[in-house]
């Protein structure tokens, strides 16, 4: 299934939004488990955390996608490209320092 550029950009923006929300959630979780702060701050952090849990904004429910092709399978961790597109980019010397172990 081919995706349009608009859909790919929209999905990338939602992934960034979810990543920021997860970072915020981890900070709140750390505040609730910290014993060196006031109890009122811990209770307020726990309240906000429970409020955020009602919304399903977890990255495990969203998929990472390739920037060029829109594929969801075969992505590399350090790049946002699928394995097929990365192989084409390496062949055309767009990334000269990357070498495959055996061609």
PyMOL commands that set and color helices and strands:
alter all, ss='L'
color gray80, all
select helices_A, chain A and resi 5-33+39-53+59-61+83-91
alter helices_A, ss='H'
color red, helices_A
deselect
rebuild
show_as cartoon
